[in-house]
Amino acid sequence: MNTPFRLAKHPRRRPQPLMSSPPAGYFEQLPTRVMARVAAPPRRPLAWRWPVPAAVRTALASTLVLGTFAASLWLGSPQGRPAAAAGLDAVPPPQLVEYLTSGETHFDVQDLADLPTRHLGLTGHYLTPSTSELTAALDAQPTDEAELL
Amino acid sequence: MEDPEILAKFRDPASRNLAFNQLVRKYQQKVYWHVRKMVVDHADADDLTQDVFVKVFQHLGNFRQDAQLFTWIYRIATNECLSFLQSKRRRFFLPLNDVSAELAAKIEADPAIAGDEIELRLQKAILRLPDKQRLVFHLRYYDEMPYEQMAEVTGTSVGALKASYHHAARKIEEYVTKADGPAPTPP
């Protein structure tokens, strides 16, 4: 059985544990090195090209922050939507479907599930499959991946 | 130079640098070894010791003398050590890069401890403690700091410090005892 180790009986090395001493002359030089650091000039912040009073700087900063906030609100509003989205609305639905099924893009079941319900009748005026045609088309889809067309 | 004289001279811009120089000379060894015990490596201890005294210089003018000057300096040094170790642990987020293991490796490589197996096991046991508990252990075991002063340094209650030291001592004793290995069986 091991002899239990007891801190109280272990010869205490004070004031520090057994560690190698710092290099010779370390404590003679340390005050000089510290004084050199505290005497070093502090890093100057970015200087303005012209003397701007603090009140003006505060006003400019506030304007910038509020302006950024207002811009983000406007961009999120319907009026702020990019023109491209509006342009896309003008493309006839058959052309959209032709593009989507051309093989240049791929979409999966999740994409279809995310479609708003109002687009379900998109192909109704030029695609009229029978029930058996639909079943055959669905059965032909691969089951190991969710990618269609 | 006594602490009140140092503080008085520090307040005078004409004698500030002289006073601070005296302060550094007075406390540098205590600060250095306090830091070195925590971070083990001399280069790290050197950087941190300098950082401590730079902060002392920057804030000594605001020192309210509601505690002893050395207690206040020790508190700065303690916070610097704990912040350093914490940032080191955040950088070494992979289990393979264990800060405690790194410190233990440095202890093993220290020529001063070579050949003293019990002392090596003791130091490795101490390094296994959480940083704050290790700090408490150092302050009590090596510095023999009164718990009341330790409470000012660490911002922890006396009761919690006593419990922390007691648990640290038990953990260290268990580790060193187990690390001794099983006794050889008689033929």
Interface residues (C-beta under 8 A of the other chain):
Chain A: M1 N2 T3 P4 F5 R6 L7 H10 R12 R13 R14 P15 Q16 P17 L18 M19 S20 S21 P22 P23 Y26 F27 L30 P31 R33 V34 M35 R37 V38 A39
Chain B: N17 F20 N21 V24 R25 Q28 Q29 Y32 W33 R36 K37 V40 H42 A45 D46 T49 Q50 F53 V54 F57 Q58 I107 D110 P111 A112 I113 D116 I118 E119 R121 L122 Q123 I126 Y141 Y142 D143 E144 A169 I172 E173 V176 T177 K178 D180 G181 P182 A183
